[in-house]
Every structure is written in structure tokens, then in C-alpha cells.
């Protein structure tokens, strides 16, 4: 299968309402992401690992999936995806503040390790790459039940050097499973740049070895991402097998709140990336198209900030986990 690189100028055939929803979802994730960093720097949240610069591709796929029916095996930067599928800012604030009502893990998991039973988002593990194998198994189980559910899974380009990546692609391709493999390539595996990880220019080149389509898309172009997501999802649901999508995204923050990327990335490079921020690009594009009228973006932002402020107040007032429940979700319990 040849690797395809869609023309970023192609129109996705989206109406104004869908375009506004795309932008709103991207902005909602960005504002929550920024708030998490503030909480960490204030010493109120122990850790955060950001998805800033990854929003467009996550939102595009999320809007093409069926929440609670399709299966999601995410990785730690997929904040925007989980919000589109139905998790709320409060859900994630409960997690980062380790509150008892955290739907991800009841306050027991690291922040950005997503999980939501009602939405079929399976709990994320820290070992890199394991979620791809889980997605292949979920897709096989769905087929055995006679469902047309799709399994979505994502990973950073650094994780594609793990054996799990190749095993999952090989199994899914051999059995023509409905798996969407999405690589969010931000150019760095923590501090190791792409060119020091592998000799191929695109991760999607690896799709050829497994006889499946490989697609490269500008991960900051929301409309291009939406079109790729729609086509890959429809293909999987028709029973035509997996697709490997590589989204070239930006990493606008350090690897995590415990990292300082200024030690290995120049300030000039970081400033140049900020100028290509997908959220800002999409806003400008929608304003040029007339989809966003003067003042619309500011009004939308103010509404989302109010939602976020309410969510934070509620999360901070929520109870801490009871120490007597420390072994819950660790060992089986009598019911």
C-alpha cells in the first residue's frame, strides 16, 4: 500500500456548524490543558503531560467516533479526544487533584492516564505502546460479537520503536480488524529528536510492510485531519481493515511538567512552532471564511473559561479518597 499525503488545501466538505464545533472542541481542550499547567506550577497538582499542539487530530477523530460504542485505547496526550467523546473538564480536574470521584481511577492513577467505563475508554498504562495491542484485541472481540465497532488507539512517534507497535499492526492487518492506529508525531521522544530514532522520513511508511494504508496529514490542519479521520473510520467500519495515520503535530510544551525542553530545543525553534499553532491557525481560517464573526471567538472563550472555573471549584470541593479504600481497584473485591 502506498503512503498518501492529502493536500492540506483540500476542503473537507464541512458545514459551518461542524467547523465551529471543531474549533470549540480544540479551544476547550487548550484552555483546560493550560489550567492544568497552572495548577502544577502552583503546587496544587503533582504532574501534568500536555497535549497542546495535538488538538486538531484528536478532535477530528473524536467527532467521527461513536462514544460508548467504539473502543478507545488512548495515550497520555489525548486530552482533547476524551473531551470530545464525553468526558468533562471536571472529570479531569478530579483526576489531577486525586479526588475520590475521579472517573479515571478514583484518584489512584497518574494524571493523564485516561479511563472511562461508560465511554469505552480503557485505562491507560504507563508502559509505552501496550495500548496498541489492547486495541487490536478489542477490535477482534467486537467482530466476534457481530458488531461494527471501531477501535481507536494512538501513540507518539517514539513509541513506534517498541515491539508492541509492530505486533499490533501485524495482527490487525492479518485479520483485517477495524483498528485506527494514529501516530501523533511531534518530533520528540522526550528529548530525542525524530532523526535520531529512525531512518524513515515518515512513520506511515511502515504501513507498507503490513499491507495497510498509511496516511500522513498535517496535524495542525483541522479540516485535513477531519477528512482523514472520516475516511479511515468509514473504511474500518465497512470491514476493510486498519489504517495507520501519522499526524505531524507540534509539541508546544516540555515533554511533561517534570521536563525542561529549553535544555535541548532552542528558543528560536520553540518560538517558530508557536507561530504554527493549530488552534490559532484554525481560528484565523474560520474568520477568513466568515464562519466565525467578529467577537465570536472571544465570546466562545469566555463561555469555556466560565465552564472551567465552575469545574475547578467543584473538583476542589470534592472529597479526598477514604484511606480505607486504598486497595480498591488493586485486588478483586466481593460484591
C-alpha positions as CSV (number, residue, x, y, z in Angstrom):
1,X,0.0,0.0,0.0
2,X,1.3,3.4,-0.9
3,X,1.6,6.1,1.7
4,X,-0.7,9.0,0.9
5,X,-0.2,12.7,1.8
6,X,-3.5,14.5,1.5
7,X,-3.4,18.0,0.1
8,X,-3.8,20.3,3.1
9,X,-5.8,22.7,0.9
10,X,-8.5,20.1,0.1
11,X,-11.8,21.1,1.6
12,X,-13.4,18.6,3.9
13,X,-16.9,19.4,2.8
14,X,-17.9,20.5,6.3
15,X,-20.8,22.9,7.2
16,X,-20.4,25.9,9.4
17,X,-21.8,24.2,12.4
18,X,-19.3,21.4,12.2
19,X,-16.4,23.8,11.7
20,X,-17.4,25.8,14.8
21,X,-17.7,22.6,16.8
22,X,-14.3,21.6,15.7
23,X,-12.8,24.9,16.8
24,X,-14.8,24.9,20.1
25,X,-13.5,21.4,21.0
26,X,-9.9,22.4,20.2
27,X,-10.2,25.6,22.3
28,X,-11.9,23.8,25.2
29,X,-9.0,21.3,25.4
30,X,-6.4,24.0,25.1
31,X,-7.9,26.1,28.0
32,X,-8.1,23.0,30.3
33,X,-4.6,22.0,29.3
34,X,-3.3,25.4,30.2
35,X,-5.1,25.3,33.5
36,X,-3.5,22.0,34.4
37,X,-0.1,23.6,33.9
38,X,-1.0,26.5,36.2
39,X,-2.2,24.1,38.9
40,X,1.0,22.2,38.7
41,X,3.2,25.3,38.9
42,X,1.2,26.4,41.9
43,X,2.0,23.1,43.6
44,X,-1.7,22.0,43.6
45,X,-1.3,19.3,41.0
46,X,1.6,16.8,41.2
47,X,2.1,16.2,37.5
48,X,0.9,17.1,34.0
49,X,1.7,15.9,30.5
50,X,0.3,18.2,27.8
51,X,-1.5,17.7,24.5
52,X,-1.0,21.3,23.4
53,X,-0.3,21.2,19.6
54,X,-2.1,17.9,19.2
55,X,-5.7,19.1,19.4
56,X,-6.8,19.1,15.8
57,X,-6.2,15.5,15.0
58,X,-7.6,14.3,18.3
59,X,-10.8,16.3,17.9
60,X,-11.2,15.2,14.3
61,X,-11.1,11.5,15.2
62,X,-13.3,12.1,18.3
63,X,-16.0,13.7,16.2
64,X,-16.0,10.7,13.9
65,X,-16.3,8.0,16.6
66,X,-19.4,6.7,18.4
67,X,-19.0,7.4,22.2
68,X,-19.8,4.4,24.3
69,X,-19.9,2.1,21.3
70,X,-16.5,2.3,19.7
71,X,-13.4,1.4,21.8
72,X,-10.7,3.8,22.8
73,X,-7.1,2.9,23.9
74,X,-5.6,6.3,24.2
75,X,-2.2,7.6,25.2
76,X,-1.2,10.3,27.6
77,X,-1.6,13.3,25.4
78,X,-5.2,12.5,24.3
79,X,-7.0,15.1,26.5
80,X,-8.9,16.7,23.5
81,X,-10.0,13.2,22.3
82,X,-11.5,12.3,25.7
83,X,-13.3,15.6,26.0
84,X,-14.9,15.2,22.6
85,X,-16.1,11.7,23.5
86,X,-17.9,12.9,26.6
87,X,-15.5,13.3,29.5
88,X,-15.7,16.7,31.1
89,X,-13.2,19.2,32.5
90,X,-14.4,18.3,36.0
91,X,-13.6,14.7,35.3
92,X,-10.0,15.5,34.5
93,X,-9.7,18.1,37.3
94,X,-10.9,15.4,39.8
95,X,-8.1,13.2,38.4
96,X,-5.3,15.7,38.6
97,X,-6.3,16.7,42.1
98,X,-6.6,13.0,43.1
99,X,-10.2,13.2,44.3
100,X,-12.3,10.1,45.2
101,X,-14.9,10.7,42.4
102,X,-12.2,10.8,39.7
103,X,-13.8,8.6,36.9
104,X,-10.4,7.7,35.5
105,X,-9.2,5.8,38.6
106,X,-10.8,7.0,41.7
107,X,-7.7,9.1,42.4
108,X,-5.3,6.2,42.1
109,X,-3.7,6.7,38.8
110,X,-1.2,9.3,37.5
111,X,-2.8,12.4,35.8
112,X,-3.3,12.0,32.0
113,X,-3.8,8.2,32.4
114,X,-7.3,8.2,31.0
115,X,-10.1,5.8,31.6
116,X,-13.9,5.9,31.5
117,X,-16.0,2.8,31.7
118,X,-19.2,4.4,30.3
119,X,-17.4,5.7,27.2
120,X,-15.4,2.5,26.5
121,X,-12.1,4.4,27.2
122,X,-9.9,1.7,28.6
123,X,-7.5,2.7,31.4
124,X,-4.1,3.8,30.1
125,X,-0.9,2.2,31.4
126,X,2.5,3.9,31.7
127,X,4.4,1.3,29.6
128,X,4.7,2.9,26.2
129,X,2.9,1.1,23.4
130,X,0.9,-1.5,25.2
131,X,-2.4,0.2,24.3
132,X,-2.0,-0.7,20.6
133,X,-2.2,-4.4,21.4
134,X,-5.2,-3.8,23.5
135,X,-6.9,-2.0,20.6
136,X,-6.3,-5.0,18.3
137,X,-7.8,-7.3,20.9
138,X,-10.8,-5.1,21.4
139,X,-11.4,-5.0,17.6
140,X,-11.3,-8.7,17.4
141,X,-13.7,-9.1,20.3
142,X,-16.1,-6.7,18.6
143,X,-16.0,-8.7,15.4
144,X,-16.7,-11.9,17.3
145,X,-19.8,-10.3,18.8
146,X,-21.0,-9.3,15.4
147,X,-20.6,-5.5,16.0
148,X,-19.3,-2.9,13.6
149,X,-17.4,-1.0,16.4
150,X,-14.1,0.6,15.6
151,X,-11.1,0.5,18.0
152,X,-9.1,3.8,18.1
153,X,-5.6,3.9,19.5
154,X,-2.9,6.5,19.5
155,X,0.8,6.8,20.3
156,X,3.7,9.2,19.9
157,X,6.3,8.5,17.3
158,X,8.8,7.5,19.9
159,X,6.5,4.6,20.9
160,X,6.6,3.2,17.4
161,X,10.1,1.9,18.1
162,X,8.5,-0.5,20.6
163,X,7.8,-4.1,19.5
164,X,4.2,-3.7,20.6
165,X,3.6,-1.3,17.7
166,X,4.7,-3.8,15.1
167,X,2.9,-6.7,16.7
168,X,-0.3,-4.8,16.9
169,X,-0.1,-3.7,13.2
170,X,0.8,-7.1,12.0
171,X,-2.1,-8.8,13.9
172,X,-4.7,-6.2,13.0
173,X,-3.6,-6.2,9.3
174,X,-3.5,-10.0,9.1
175,X,-7.1,-10.3,10.5
176,X,-8.4,-7.1,8.8
177,X,-9.5,-5.7,12.1
178,X,-11.3,-2.3,12.5
179,X,-8.4,-0.5,14.2
180,X,-7.4,3.1,13.7
181,X,-3.7,3.5,14.5
182,X,-2.9,7.1,15.0
183,X,0.6,8.3,15.5
184,X,0.8,11.9,16.9
185,X,4.3,12.7,15.7
186,X,5.6,15.8,17.5
187,X,9.2,15.2,16.6
188,X,10.5,14.3,20.0
189,X,10.5,11.2,22.2
190,X,11.1,13.2,25.4
191,X,14.4,14.8,24.4
192,X,15.3,12.5,21.5
193,X,14.6,14.1,18.0
194,X,13.0,12.1,15.2
195,X,16.1,11.8,13.1
196,X,17.9,10.0,15.9
197,X,15.2,7.4,16.3
198,X,14.7,6.0,12.8
199,X,15.9,6.4,9.2
200,X,12.5,6.7,7.6
201,X,11.0,10.2,6.9
202,X,7.5,9.2,7.9
203,X,6.2,6.6,10.4
204,X,3.4,6.0,7.8
205,X,6.0,4.4,5.6
206,X,5.8,1.4,7.9
207,X,2.3,0.6,6.8
208,X,3.6,-0.8,3.6
209,X,5.2,-3.7,5.4
210,X,1.8,-4.8,6.7
211,X,-0.2,-4.2,3.6
212,X,-2.4,-1.5,5.0
213,X,-2.9,2.2,4.0
214,X,-0.5,4.7,5.5
215,X,-1.6,8.3,5.6
216,X,0.4,11.4,6.5
217,X,-1.6,14.5,7.5
218,X,-0.7,18.0,8.8
219,X,-1.8,17.5,12.4
220,X,-2.4,21.2,12.8
221,X,-4.9,21.5,9.9
222,X,-8.2,20.7,11.4
223,X,-10.1,20.2,8.2
224,X,-7.5,18.0,6.7
225,X,-7.5,15.9,9.9
226,X,-11.3,15.7,9.8
227,X,-11.3,14.3,6.3
228,X,-8.6,11.7,7.0
229,X,-10.4,10.7,10.2
230,X,-13.7,10.3,8.4
231,X,-12.2,8.2,5.6
232,X,-10.2,5.9,7.9
233,X,-13.2,5.4,10.3
234,X,-15.6,4.7,7.5
235,X,-13.2,2.3,6.0
236,X,-12.7,0.4,9.2
237,X,-16.5,0.2,9.9
238,X,-17.0,-1.2,6.4
239,X,-14.8,-4.1,7.4
240,X,-11.9,-3.1,5.2
241,X,-9.3,-3.3,7.9
242,X,-6.9,-0.9,9.8
243,X,-5.3,2.3,8.7
244,X,-2.1,3.8,10.0
245,X,-2.4,7.6,10.2
246,X,0.6,9.8,11.0
247,X,-0.3,13.3,12.1
248,X,2.6,15.8,12.1
249,X,1.8,17.8,15.2
250,X,3.6,20.3,17.4
251,X,4.8,19.9,20.9
252,X,4.2,23.3,22.3
253,X,5.3,22.4,25.9
254,X,8.0,20.4,27.5
255,X,7.6,16.6,27.5
256,X,5.9,16.9,30.9
257,X,5.8,19.2,33.9
258,X,9.0,17.5,35.1
259,X,10.9,18.3,31.9
260,X,12.6,21.5,30.6
261,X,12.8,21.4,26.8
262,X,14.9,24.5,26.7
263,X,17.9,22.2,27.5
264,X,17.6,20.5,24.1
265,X,15.4,22.8,21.9
266,X,16.5,26.4,21.0
267,X,14.2,29.3,21.9
268,X,14.1,30.2,18.2
269,X,12.7,26.8,17.3
270,X,10.1,27.0,20.1
271,X,9.0,30.5,19.0
272,X,8.7,29.3,15.4
273,X,6.5,26.4,16.4
274,X,4.2,28.7,18.4
275,X,3.6,30.7,15.2
276,X,2.2,27.4,13.6
277,X,-0.1,26.7,16.5
278,X,-3.1,24.8,15.1
279,X,-5.7,26.5,17.4
280,X,-4.6,29.9,16.2
281,X,-4.4,28.8,12.6
282,X,-7.9,27.4,12.6
283,X,-9.4,30.5,14.2
284,X,-7.8,32.7,11.5
285,X,-9.1,30.3,8.8
286,X,-12.6,30.3,10.2
287,X,-12.6,34.1,10.5
288,X,-11.4,34.4,6.9
289,X,-14.2,32.1,5.8
290,X,-16.8,34.0,7.8
291,X,-17.7,31.0,9.9
292,X,-16.5,33.0,13.0
293,X,-17.8,36.5,13.1
294,X,-16.0,39.4,14.9
295,X,-16.3,38.7,18.6
296,X,-17.4,35.1,18.2
297,X,-14.0,33.6,19.3
298,X,-13.8,35.8,22.3
299,X,-17.4,35.0,23.4
300,X,-16.7,31.3,23.0
301,X,-13.5,31.6,25.0
302,X,-15.3,33.4,27.8
303,X,-18.0,30.8,27.9
304,X,-15.4,28.0,28.1
305,X,-13.5,29.8,30.9
306,X,-16.6,30.1,32.9
307,X,-17.2,26.3,32.5
308,X,-13.7,25.6,33.5
309,X,-13.9,27.9,36.6
310,X,-17.0,26.1,37.8
311,X,-15.4,22.7,37.2
312,X,-12.3,23.6,39.2
313,X,-14.4,24.9,42.1
314,X,-16.4,21.7,42.2
315,X,-13.3,19.5,41.9
316,X,-11.5,21.3,44.7
317,X,-14.6,20.9,46.9
318,X,-14.9,17.2,46.1
319,X,-13.9,14.7,48.9
320,X,-10.5,13.0,49.1
321,X,-10.3,9.2,48.8
322,X,-11.0,7.4,52.0
323,X,-7.8,5.7,53.3
324,X,-9.8,2.6,54.0
325,X,-10.3,2.1,50.2
326,X,-6.6,2.2,49.4
327,X,-6.7,-1.4,47.9
328,X,-9.8,-0.8,45.8
329,X,-9.1,-1.4,42.1
330,X,-5.9,-3.2,43.0
331,X,-7.3,-6.5,44.2
332,X,-10.7,-8.2,43.4
333,X,-13.4,-7.4,45.9
334,X,-16.5,-9.3,47.0
335,X,-19.7,-7.8,45.5
